[in-house]
Amino acid sequence: MNLSNHTLTPPQIALLDKGLTFIPAFNTVPLQPVLDCRERNIRNLHLRDYFRHKSQDYDPKEFKNRFKHRSTWRPPPQGA
């Protein structure tokens, strides 16, 4: 029963007929965003390890640093 002035389309009615417990699910997981996040996290860990003993005078919120392109530099591999 529609109590509003809005007229529902057949696909909207079909979706509402599935009930309140209906949860849409993906058939596949988009792999590229997951891989991109993994690489970004690995790079971040390498950078933190490389610069852990260096004093930090860089402020990302400072105006002159706001418009710099993101670096893709990776530190050289460290010995285990």
PDB file of N, CA, C and O in Angstrom, chain B, residues numbered from 101:
ATOM      1  N   MET B 101       0.846  -1.169   0.000  1.00  0.00           N
ATOM      2  CA  MET B 101       0.000   0.000   0.000  1.00  0.00           C
ATOM      3  C   MET B 101       0.898   1.240   0.000  1.00  0.00           C
ATOM      4  O   MET B 101       1.752   1.384   0.875  1.00  0.00           O
ATOM      5  N   ASN B 102       0.715   2.114  -0.950  1.00  0.00           N
ATOM      6  CA  ASN B 102       1.489   3.334  -1.071  1.00  0.00           C
ATOM      7  C   ASN B 102       0.697   4.472  -0.444  1.00  0.00           C
ATOM      8  O   ASN B 102      -0.383   4.818  -0.923  1.00  0.00           O
ATOM      9  N   LEU B 103       1.230   5.055   0.627  1.00  0.00           N
ATOM     10  CA  LEU B 103       0.541   6.129   1.325  1.00  0.00           C
ATOM     11  C   LEU B 103       1.015   7.512   0.883  1.00  0.00           C
ATOM     12  O   LEU B 103       0.565   8.524   1.420  1.00  0.00           O
ATOM     13  N   SER B 104       1.921   7.558  -0.091  1.00  0.00           N
ATOM     14  CA  SER B 104       2.435   8.843  -0.553  1.00  0.00           C
ATOM     15  C   SER B 104       1.792   9.214  -1.885  1.00  0.00           C
ATOM     16  O   SER B 104       1.047   8.426  -2.467  1.00  0.00           O
ATOM     17  N   ASN B 105       2.086  10.415  -2.355  1.00  0.00           N
ATOM     18  CA  ASN B 105       1.585  10.867  -3.650  1.00  0.00           C
ATOM     19  C   ASN B 105       2.505  10.433  -4.790  1.00  0.00           C
ATOM     20  O   ASN B 105       2.202  10.665  -5.961  1.00  0.00           O
ATOM     21  N   HIS B 106       3.621   9.806  -4.445  1.00  0.00           N
ATOM     22  CA  HIS B 106       4.611   9.373  -5.436  1.00  0.00           C
ATOM     23  C   HIS B 106       4.171   8.052  -6.068  1.00  0.00           C
ATOM     24  O   HIS B 106       3.837   7.102  -5.359  1.00  0.00           O
ATOM     25  N   THR B 107       4.170   7.995  -7.380  1.00  0.00           N
ATOM     26  CA  THR B 107       3.818   6.760  -8.082  1.00  0.00           C
ATOM     27  C   THR B 107       5.073   5.925  -8.261  1.00  0.00           C
ATOM     28  O   THR B 107       6.077   6.404  -8.790  1.00  0.00           O
ATOM     29  N   LEU B 108       5.015   4.667  -7.817  1.00  0.00           N
ATOM     30  CA  LEU B 108       6.164   3.786  -7.900  1.00  0.00           C
ATOM     31  C   LEU B 108       6.216   3.092  -9.253  1.00  0.00           C
ATOM     32  O   LEU B 108       5.188   2.751  -9.839  1.00  0.00           O
ATOM     33  N   THR B 109       7.444   2.892  -9.734  1.00  0.00           N
ATOM     34  CA  THR B 109       7.639   2.171 -10.992  1.00  0.00           C
ATOM     35  C   THR B 109       7.638   0.672 -10.702  1.00  0.00           C
ATOM     36  O   THR B 109       7.849   0.270  -9.558  1.00  0.00           O
ATOM     37  N   PRO B 110       7.406  -0.155 -11.707  1.00  0.00           N
ATOM     38  CA  PRO B 110       7.436  -1.615 -11.479  1.00  0.00           C
ATOM     39  C   PRO B 110       8.745  -2.123 -10.872  1.00  0.00           C
ATOM     40  O   PRO B 110       8.686  -2.986  -9.996  1.00  0.00           O
ATOM     41  N   PRO B 111       9.949  -1.630 -11.291  1.00  0.00           N
ATOM     42  CA  PRO B 111      11.163  -2.105 -10.609  1.00  0.00           C
ATOM     43  C   PRO B 111      11.211  -1.709  -9.128  1.00  0.00           C
ATOM     44  O   PRO B 111      11.714  -2.474  -8.306  1.00  0.00           O
ATOM     45  N   GLN B 112      10.698  -0.530  -8.781  1.00  0.00           N
ATOM     46  CA  GLN B 112      10.666  -0.121  -7.378  1.00  0.00           C
ATOM     47  C   GLN B 112       9.719  -1.011  -6.584  1.00  0.00           C
ATOM     48  O   GLN B 112      10.021  -1.379  -5.449  1.00  0.00           O
ATOM     49  N   ILE B 113       8.599  -1.352  -7.158  1.00  0.00           N
ATOM     50  CA  ILE B 113       7.641  -2.247  -6.486  1.00  0.00           C
ATOM     51  C   ILE B 113       8.254  -3.626  -6.301  1.00  0.00           C
ATOM     52  O   ILE B 113       8.100  -4.238  -5.245  1.00  0.00           O
ATOM     53  N   ALA B 114       8.963  -4.129  -7.344  1.00  0.00           N
ATOM     54  CA  ALA B 114       9.599  -5.440  -7.250  1.00  0.00           C
ATOM     55  C   ALA B 114      10.651  -5.456  -6.145  1.00  0.00           C
ATOM     56  O   ALA B 114      10.783  -6.447  -5.427  1.00  0.00           O
ATOM     57  N   LEU B 115      11.397  -4.369  -6.005  1.00  0.00           N
ATOM     58  CA  LEU B 115      12.399  -4.286  -4.949  1.00  0.00           C
ATOM     59  C   LEU B 115      11.745  -4.263  -3.575  1.00  0.00           C
ATOM     60  O   LEU B 115      12.209  -4.944  -2.660  1.00  0.00           O
ATOM     61  N   LEU B 116      10.690  -3.500  -3.418  1.00  0.00           N
ATOM     62  CA  LEU B 116       9.990  -3.442  -2.130  1.00  0.00           C
ATOM     63  C   LEU B 116       9.317  -4.767  -1.786  1.00  0.00           C
ATOM     64  O   LEU B 116       9.169  -5.098  -0.610  1.00  0.00           O
ATOM     65  N   ASP B 117       8.905  -5.529  -2.803  1.00  0.00           N
ATOM     66  CA  ASP B 117       8.290  -6.834  -2.566  1.00  0.00           C
ATOM     67  C   ASP B 117       9.272  -7.849  -1.982  1.00  0.00           C
ATOM     68  O   ASP B 117       8.848  -8.862  -1.427  1.00  0.00           O
ATOM     69  N   LYS B 118      10.555  -7.599  -2.096  1.00  0.00           N
ATOM     70  CA  LYS B 118      11.554  -8.527  -1.552  1.00  0.00           C
ATOM     71  C   LYS B 118      11.587  -8.468  -0.027  1.00  0.00           C
ATOM     72  O   LYS B 118      12.114  -9.381   0.608  1.00  0.00           O
ATOM     73  N   GLY B 119      11.039  -7.424   0.565  1.00  0.00           N
ATOM     74  CA  GLY B 119      10.941  -7.349   2.018  1.00  0.00           C
ATOM     75  C   GLY B 119      12.065  -6.569   2.664  1.00  0.00           C
ATOM     76  O   GLY B 119      13.033  -6.190   2.004  1.00  0.00           O
ATOM     77  N   LEU B 120      11.934  -6.330   3.958  1.00  0.00           N
ATOM     78  CA  LEU B 120      12.886  -5.524   4.711  1.00  0.00           C
ATOM     79  C   LEU B 120      14.183  -6.274   5.002  1.00  0.00           C
ATOM     80  O   LEU B 120      15.184  -5.647   5.348  1.00  0.00           O
ATOM     81  N   THR B 121      14.189  -7.595   4.872  1.00  0.00           N
ATOM     82  CA  THR B 121      15.398  -8.355   5.168  1.00  0.00           C
ATOM     83  C   THR B 121      16.256  -8.577   3.928  1.00  0.00           C
ATOM     84  O   THR B 121      17.286  -9.246   4.014  1.00  0.00           O
ATOM     85  N   PHE B 122      15.863  -8.040   2.784  1.00  0.00           N
ATOM     86  CA  PHE B 122      16.634  -8.201   1.550  1.00  0.00           C
ATOM     87  C   PHE B 122      17.921  -7.389   1.628  1.00  0.00           C
ATOM     88  O   PHE B 122      17.906  -6.203   1.955  1.00  0.00           O
ATOM     89  N   ILE B 123      19.033  -8.050   1.322  1.00  0.00           N
ATOM     90  CA  ILE B 123      20.331  -7.392   1.299  1.00  0.00           C
ATOM     91  C   ILE B 123      20.959  -7.653  -0.065  1.00  0.00           C
ATOM     92  O   ILE B 123      21.256  -8.802  -0.396  1.00  0.00           O
ATOM     93  N   PRO B 124      21.166  -6.608  -0.861  1.00  0.00           N
ATOM     94  CA  PRO B 124      21.812  -6.828  -2.157  1.00  0.00           C
ATOM     95  C   PRO B 124      23.268  -7.231  -1.960  1.00  0.00           C
ATOM     96  O   PRO B 124      23.938  -6.740  -1.052  1.00  0.00           O
ATOM     97  N   ALA B 125      23.749  -8.120  -2.810  1.00  0.00           N
ATOM     98  CA  ALA B 125      25.124  -8.597  -2.711  1.00  0.00           C
ATOM     99  C   ALA B 125      25.783  -8.565  -4.084  1.00  0.00           C
ATOM    100  O   ALA B 125      25.126  -8.723  -5.113  1.00  0.00           O
ATOM    101  N   PHE B 126      27.104  -8.355  -4.075  1.00  0.00           N
ATOM    102  CA  PHE B 126      27.859  -8.377  -5.316  1.00  0.00           C
ATOM    103  C   PHE B 126      28.174  -9.815  -5.696  1.00  0.00           C
ATOM    104  O   PHE B 126      28.414 -10.650  -4.824  1.00  0.00           O
ATOM    105  N   ASN B 127      28.176 -10.106  -6.984  1.00  0.00           N
ATOM    106  CA  ASN B 127      28.587 -11.424  -7.449  1.00  0.00           C
ATOM    107  C   ASN B 127      30.110 -11.526  -7.480  1.00  0.00           C
ATOM    108  O   ASN B 127      30.669 -12.600  -7.253  1.00  0.00           O
ATOM    109  N   THR B 128      30.773 -10.415  -7.758  1.00  0.00           N
ATOM    110  CA  THR B 128      32.227 -10.391  -7.789  1.00  0.00           C
ATOM    111  C   THR B 128      32.725  -9.184  -6.991  1.00  0.00           C
ATOM    112  O   THR B 128      32.020  -8.187  -6.839  1.00  0.00           O
ATOM    113  N   VAL B 129      33.930  -9.298  -6.497  1.00  0.00           N
ATOM    114  CA  VAL B 129      34.554  -8.201  -5.766  1.00  0.00           C
ATOM    115  C   VAL B 129      35.434  -7.440  -6.744  1.00  0.00           C
ATOM    116  O   VAL B 129      36.222  -8.060  -7.458  1.00  0.00           O
ATOM    117  N   PRO B 130      35.325  -6.106  -6.800  1.00  0.00           N
ATOM    118  CA  PRO B 130      36.219  -5.347  -7.675  1.00  0.00           C
ATOM    119  C   PRO B 130      37.653  -5.451  -7.155  1.00  0.00           C
ATOM    120  O   PRO B 130      37.975  -4.927  -6.089  1.00  0.00           O
ATOM    121  N   LEU B 131      38.501  -6.124  -7.910  1.00  0.00           N
ATOM    122  CA  LEU B 131      39.837  -6.470  -7.448  1.00  0.00           C
ATOM    123  C   LEU B 131      40.820  -5.296  -7.487  1.00  0.00           C
ATOM    124  O   LEU B 131      41.657  -5.175  -6.593  1.00  0.00           O
ATOM    125  N   GLN B 132      40.739  -4.440  -8.489  1.00  0.00           N
ATOM    126  CA  GLN B 132      41.730  -3.376  -8.637  1.00  0.00           C
ATOM    127  C   GLN B 132      41.764  -2.406  -7.456  1.00  0.00           C
ATOM    128  O   GLN B 132      42.857  -2.076  -6.996  1.00  0.00           O
ATOM    129  N   PRO B 133      40.622  -1.931  -6.941  1.00  0.00           N
ATOM    130  CA  PRO B 133      40.693  -1.048  -5.759  1.00  0.00           C
ATOM    131  C   PRO B 133      41.332  -1.725  -4.545  1.00  0.00           C
ATOM    132  O   PRO B 133      42.023  -1.073  -3.763  1.00  0.00           O
ATOM    133  N   VAL B 134      41.104  -3.019  -4.388  1.00  0.00           N
ATOM    134  CA  VAL B 134      41.704  -3.754  -3.269  1.00  0.00           C
ATOM    135  C   VAL B 134      43.219  -3.803  -3.440  1.00  0.00           C
ATOM    136  O   VAL B 134      43.960  -3.575  -2.484  1.00  0.00           O
ATOM    137  N   LEU B 135      43.681  -4.099  -4.650  1.00  0.00           N
ATOM    138  CA  LEU B 135      45.117  -4.150  -4.911  1.00  0.00           C
ATOM    139  C   LEU B 135      45.768  -2.778  -4.762  1.00  0.00           C
ATOM    140  O   LEU B 135      46.881  -2.672  -4.248  1.00  0.00           O
ATOM    141  N   ASP B 136      45.079  -1.728  -5.208  1.00  0.00           N
ATOM    142  CA  ASP B 136      45.607  -0.370  -5.066  1.00  0.00           C
ATOM    143  C   ASP B 136      45.774   0.007  -3.592  1.00  0.00           C
ATOM    144  O   ASP B 136      46.789   0.593  -3.212  1.00  0.00           O
ATOM    145  N   CYS B 137      44.798  -0.321  -2.776  1.00  0.00           N
ATOM    146  CA  CYS B 137      44.875  -0.030  -1.342  1.00  0.00           C
ATOM    147  C   CYS B 137      46.010  -0.810  -0.688  1.00  0.00           C
ATOM    148  O   CYS B 137      46.725  -0.284   0.165  1.00  0.00           O
ATOM    149  N   ARG B 138      46.167  -2.061  -1.092  1.00  0.00           N
ATOM    150  CA  ARG B 138      47.241  -2.883  -0.547  1.00  0.00           C
ATOM    151  C   ARG B 138      48.609  -2.279  -0.875  1.00  0.00           C
ATOM    152  O   ARG B 138      49.469  -2.184   0.001  1.00  0.00           O
ATOM    153  N   GLU B 139      48.813  -1.876  -2.116  1.00  0.00           N
ATOM    154  CA  GLU B 139      50.081  -1.276  -2.512  1.00  0.00           C
ATOM    155  C   GLU B 139      50.338   0.045  -1.781  1.00  0.00           C
ATOM    156  O   GLU B 139      51.465   0.326  -1.375  1.00  0.00           O
ATOM    157  N   ARG B 140      49.287   0.852  -1.616  1.00  0.00           N
ATOM    158  CA  ARG B 140      49.439   2.117  -0.904  1.00  0.00           C
ATOM    159  C   ARG B 140      49.819   1.874   0.558  1.00  0.00           C
ATOM    160  O   ARG B 140      50.647   2.598   1.111  1.00  0.00           O
ATOM    161  N   ASN B 141      49.218   0.858   1.186  1.00  0.00           N
ATOM    162  CA  ASN B 141      49.537   0.547   2.580  1.00  0.00           C
ATOM    163  C   ASN B 141      50.956   0.007   2.718  1.00  0.00           C
ATOM    164  O   ASN B 141      51.656   0.354   3.669  1.00  0.00           O
ATOM    165  N   ILE B 142      51.390  -0.837   1.785  1.00  0.00           N
ATOM    166  CA  ILE B 142      52.752  -1.364   1.830  1.00  0.00           C
ATOM    167  C   ILE B 142      53.753  -0.231   1.670  1.00  0.00           C
ATOM    168  O   ILE B 142      54.742  -0.171   2.399  1.00  0.00           O
ATOM    169  N   ARG B 143      53.504   0.678   0.714  1.00  0.00           N
ATOM    170  CA  ARG B 143      54.394   1.823   0.513  1.00  0.00           C
ATOM    171  C   ARG B 143      54.446   2.690   1.768  1.00  0.00           C
ATOM    172  O   ARG B 143      55.514   3.155   2.166  1.00  0.00           O
ATOM    173  N   ASN B 144      53.300   2.901   2.381  1.00  0.00           N
ATOM    174  CA  ASN B 144      53.239   3.709   3.598  1.00  0.00           C
ATOM    175  C   ASN B 144      54.075   3.078   4.719  1.00  0.00           C
ATOM    176  O   ASN B 144      54.778   3.788   5.438  1.00  0.00           O
ATOM    177  N   LEU B 145      54.005   1.761   4.868  1.00  0.00           N
ATOM    178  CA  LEU B 145      54.803   1.078   5.887  1.00  0.00           C
ATOM    179  C   LEU B 145      56.288   1.197   5.589  1.00  0.00           C
ATOM    180  O   LEU B 145      57.086   1.404   6.504  1.00  0.00           O
ATOM    181  N   HIS B 146      56.675   1.069   4.315  1.00  0.00           N
ATOM    182  CA  HIS B 146      58.078   1.208   3.940  1.00  0.00           C
ATOM    183  C   HIS B 146      58.581   2.627   4.233  1.00  0.00           C
ATOM    184  O   HIS B 146      59.692   2.809   4.733  1.00  0.00           O
ATOM    185  N   LEU B 147      57.756   3.623   3.919  1.00  0.00           N
ATOM    186  CA  LEU B 147      58.148   5.005   4.180  1.00  0.00           C
ATOM    187  C   LEU B 147      58.301   5.273   5.671  1.00  0.00           C
ATOM    188  O   LEU B 147      59.259   5.922   6.093  1.00  0.00           O
ATOM    189  N   ARG B 148      57.374   4.783   6.458  1.00  0.00           N
ATOM    190  CA  ARG B 148      57.456   4.983   7.910  1.00  0.00           C
ATOM    191  C   ARG B 148      58.703   4.314   8.487  1.00  0.00           C
ATOM    192  O   ARG B 148      59.353   4.863   9.377  1.00  0.00           O
ATOM    193  N   ASP B 149      59.032   3.127   7.975  1.00  0.00           N
ATOM    194  CA  ASP B 149      60.221   2.433   8.432  1.00  0.00           C
ATOM    195  C   ASP B 149      61.477   3.192   8.012  1.00  0.00           C
ATOM    196  O   ASP B 149      62.409   3.327   8.805  1.00  0.00           O
ATOM    197  N   TYR B 150      61.512   3.677   6.802  1.00  0.00           N
ATOM    198  CA  TYR B 150      62.681   4.380   6.278  1.00  0.00           C
ATOM    199  C   TYR B 150      62.939   5.688   7.027  1.00  0.00           C
ATOM    200  O   TYR B 150      64.089   6.033   7.297  1.00  0.00           O
ATOM    201  N   PHE B 151      61.880   6.410   7.358  1.00  0.00           N
ATOM    202  CA  PHE B 151      62.024   7.722   7.995  1.00  0.00           C
ATOM    203  C   PHE B 151      61.808   7.695   9.508  1.00  0.00           C
ATOM    204  O   PHE B 151      61.639   8.755  10.109  1.00  0.00           O
ATOM    205  N   ARG B 152      61.808   6.545  10.131  1.00  0.00           N
ATOM    206  CA  ARG B 152      61.455   6.460  11.551  1.00  0.00           C
ATOM    207  C   ARG B 152      62.429   7.196  12.459  1.00  0.00           C
ATOM    208  O   ARG B 152      62.022   7.668  13.520  1.00  0.00           O
ATOM    209  N   HIS B 153      63.717   7.315  12.076  1.00  0.00           N
ATOM    210  CA  HIS B 153      64.699   7.975  12.939  1.00  0.00           C
ATOM    211  C   HIS B 153      65.014   9.399  12.491  1.00  0.00           C
ATOM    212  O   HIS B 153      65.896  10.043  13.059  1.00  0.00           O
ATOM    213  N   LYS B 154      64.322   9.884  11.505  1.00  0.00           N
ATOM    214  CA  LYS B 154      64.593  11.223  10.992  1.00  0.00           C
ATOM    215  C   LYS B 154      63.607  12.210  11.627  1.00  0.00           C
ATOM    216  O   LYS B 154      62.441  11.884  11.849  1.00  0.00           O
ATOM    217  N   SER B 155      64.098  13.423  11.915  1.00  0.00           N
ATOM    218  CA  SER B 155      63.204  14.431  12.487  1.00  0.00           C
ATOM    219  C   SER B 155      62.243  14.918  11.396  1.00  0.00           C
ATOM    220  O   SER B 155      62.624  15.036  10.231  1.00  0.00           O
ATOM    221  N   GLN B 156      61.037  15.191  11.774  1.00  0.00           N
ATOM    222  CA  GLN B 156      60.020  15.597  10.809  1.00  0.00           C
ATOM    223  C   GLN B 156      59.764  17.090  10.937  1.00  0.00           C
ATOM    224  O   GLN B 156      59.279  17.556  11.969  1.00  0.00           O
ATOM    225  N   ASP B 157      60.088  17.839   9.889  1.00  0.00           N
ATOM    226  CA  ASP B 157      59.779  19.258   9.871  1.00  0.00           C
ATOM    227  C   ASP B 157      58.773  19.576   8.768  1.00  0.00           C
ATOM    228  O   ASP B 157      58.489  20.742   8.495  1.00  0.00           O
ATOM    229  N   TYR B 158      58.239  18.540   8.142  1.00  0.00           N
ATOM    230  CA  TYR B 158      57.256  18.704   7.068  1.00  0.00           C
ATOM    231  C   TYR B 158      55.856  18.757   7.670  1.00  0.00           C
ATOM    232  O   TYR B 158      55.462  17.882   8.441  1.00  0.00           O
ATOM    233  N   ASP B 159      55.113  19.799   7.303  1.00  0.00           N
ATOM    234  CA  ASP B 159      53.730  19.928   7.762  1.00  0.00           C
ATOM    235  C   ASP B 159      52.816  19.891   6.538  1.00  0.00           C
ATOM    236  O   ASP B 159      52.808  20.847   5.763  1.00  0.00           O
ATOM    237  N   PRO B 160      52.043  18.815   6.337  1.00  0.00           N
ATOM    238  CA  PRO B 160      51.202  18.727   5.142  1.00  0.00           C
ATOM    239  C   PRO B 160      50.103  19.778   5.096  1.00  0.00           C
ATOM    240  O   PRO B 160      49.553  20.043   4.027  1.00  0.00           O
ATOM    241  N   LYS B 161      49.772  20.383   6.237  1.00  0.00           N
ATOM    242  CA  LYS B 161      48.709  21.387   6.266  1.00  0.00           C
ATOM    243  C   LYS B 161      49.233  22.794   5.960  1.00  0.00           C
ATOM    244  O   LYS B 161      48.455  23.731   5.782  1.00  0.00           O
ATOM    245  N   GLU B 162      50.550  22.926   5.903  1.00  0.00           N
ATOM    246  CA  GLU B 162      51.125  24.216   5.573  1.00  0.00           C
ATOM    247  C   GLU B 162      50.760  24.578   4.133  1.00  0.00           C
ATOM    248  O   GLU B 162      50.724  23.710   3.261  1.00  0.00           O
ATOM    249  N   PHE B 163      50.493  25.844   3.891  1.00  0.00           N
ATOM    250  CA  PHE B 163      49.966  26.275   2.589  1.00  0.00           C
ATOM    251  C   PHE B 163      50.856  25.874   1.420  1.00  0.00           C
ATOM    252  O   PHE B 163      50.350  25.412   0.397  1.00  0.00           O
ATOM    253  N   LYS B 164      52.168  26.039   1.547  1.00  0.00           N
ATOM    254  CA  LYS B 164      53.071  25.742   0.429  1.00  0.00           C
ATOM    255  C   LYS B 164      53.113  24.249   0.106  1.00  0.00           C
ATOM    256  O   LYS B 164      53.537  23.874  -0.987  1.00  0.00           O
ATOM    257  N   ASN B 165      52.684  23.395   1.026  1.00  0.00           N
ATOM    258  CA  ASN B 165      52.703  21.957   0.806  1.00  0.00           C
ATOM    259  C   ASN B 165      51.360  21.406   0.318  1.00  0.00           C
ATOM    260  O   ASN B 165      51.261  20.219   0.006  1.00  0.00           O
ATOM    261  N   ARG B 166      50.356  22.226   0.250  1.00  0.00           N
ATOM    262  CA  ARG B 166      49.034  21.737  -0.127  1.00  0.00           C
ATOM    263  C   ARG B 166      48.887  21.435  -1.613  1.00  0.00           C
ATOM    264  O   ARG B 166      48.043  20.623  -1.993  1.00  0.00           O
ATOM    265  N   PHE B 167      49.682  22.066  -2.449  1.00  0.00           N
ATOM    266  CA  PHE B 167      49.480  21.926  -3.882  1.00  0.00           C
ATOM    267  C   PHE B 167      50.605  21.164  -4.564  1.00  0.00           C
ATOM    268  O   PHE B 167      50.853  21.355  -5.755  1.00  0.00           O
ATOM    269  N   LYS B 168      51.271  20.321  -3.836  1.00  0.00           N
ATOM    270  CA  LYS B 168      52.322  19.494  -4.408  1.00  0.00           C
ATOM    271  C   LYS B 168      51.722  18.178  -4.882  1.00  0.00           C
ATOM    272  O   LYS B 168      50.790  17.649  -4.276  1.00  0.00           O
ATOM    273  N   HIS B 169      52.271  17.661  -5.974  1.00  0.00           N
ATOM    274  CA  HIS B 169      51.819  16.358  -6.464  1.00  0.00           C
ATOM    275  C   HIS B 169      52.282  15.266  -5.510  1.00  0.00           C
ATOM    276  O   HIS B 169      53.330  15.370  -4.873  1.00  0.00           O
ATOM    277  N   ARG B 170      51.479  14.226  -5.430  1.00  0.00           N
ATOM    278  CA  ARG B 170      51.854  13.104  -4.575  1.00  0.00           C
ATOM    279  C   ARG B 170      53.068  12.400  -5.160  1.00  0.00           C
ATOM    280  O   ARG B 170      53.164  12.197  -6.370  1.00  0.00           O
ATOM    281  N   SER B 171      53.972  12.040  -4.300  1.00  0.00           N
ATOM    282  CA  SER B 171      55.178  11.353  -4.733  1.00  0.00           C
ATOM    283  C   SER B 171      54.892   9.863  -4.912  1.00  0.00           C
ATOM    284  O   SER B 171      54.031   9.300  -4.237  1.00  0.00           O
ATOM    285  N   THR B 172      55.620   9.238  -5.824  1.00  0.00           N
ATOM    286  CA  THR B 172      55.521   7.791  -6.005  1.00  0.00           C
ATOM    287  C   THR B 172      56.833   7.121  -5.624  1.00  0.00           C
ATOM    288  O   THR B 172      57.023   5.933  -5.884  1.00  0.00           O
ATOM    289  N   TRP B 173      57.750   7.883  -5.002  1.00  0.00           N
ATOM    290  CA  TRP B 173      59.044   7.352  -4.609  1.00  0.00           C
ATOM    291  C   TRP B 173      58.878   6.267  -3.571  1.00  0.00           C
ATOM    292  O   TRP B 173      58.079   6.393  -2.644  1.00  0.00           O
ATOM    293  N   ARG B 174      59.638   5.200  -3.733  1.00  0.00           N
ATOM    294  CA  ARG B 174      59.664   4.123  -2.748  1.00  0.00           C
ATOM    295  C   ARG B 174      61.071   4.022  -2.196  1.00  0.00           C
ATOM    296  O   ARG B 174      62.035   4.087  -2.959  1.00  0.00           O
ATOM    297  N   PRO B 175      61.212   3.866  -0.910  1.00  0.00           N
ATOM    298  CA  PRO B 175      62.557   3.728  -0.324  1.00  0.00           C
ATOM    299  C   PRO B 175      63.209   2.435  -0.786  1.00  0.00           C
ATOM    300  O   PRO B 175      62.517   1.474  -1.122  1.00  0.00           O
ATOM    301  N   PRO B 176      64.553   2.406  -0.804  1.00  0.00           N
ATOM    302  CA  PRO B 176      65.219   1.160  -1.182  1.00  0.00           C
ATOM    303  C   PRO B 176      64.946   0.083  -0.132  1.00  0.00           C
ATOM    304  O   PRO B 176      64.685   0.404   1.027  1.00  0.00           O
ATOM    305  N   PRO B 177      65.004  -1.173  -0.523  1.00  0.00           N
ATOM    306  CA  PRO B 177      64.729  -2.255   0.438  1.00  0.00           C
ATOM    307  C   PRO B 177      65.734  -2.241   1.601  1.00  0.00           C
ATOM    308  O   PRO B 177      66.936  -2.055   1.409  1.00  0.00           O
ATOM    309  N   GLN B 178      65.214  -2.439   2.774  1.00  0.00           N
ATOM    310  CA  GLN B 178      66.045  -2.460   3.984  1.00  0.00           C
ATOM    311  C   GLN B 178      66.413  -3.914   4.284  1.00  0.00           C
ATOM    312  O   GLN B 178      65.676  -4.828   3.915  1.00  0.00           O
ATOM    313  N   GLY B 179      67.538  -4.129   4.946  1.00  0.00           N
ATOM    314  CA  GLY B 179      67.918  -5.474   5.385  1.00  0.00           C
ATOM    315  C   GLY B 179      66.991  -5.958   6.481  1.00  0.00           C
ATOM    316  O   GLY B 179      66.515  -5.159   7.288  1.00  0.00           O
ATOM    317  N   ALA B 180      66.733  -7.228   6.519  1.00  0.00           N
ATOM    318  CA  ALA B 180      65.805  -7.786   7.502  1.00  0.00           C
ATOM    319  C   ALA B 180      66.428  -7.968   8.844  1.00  0.00           C
ATOM    320  O   ALA B 180      65.767  -8.429   9.774  1.00  0.00           O
TER     321      ALA B 180
END
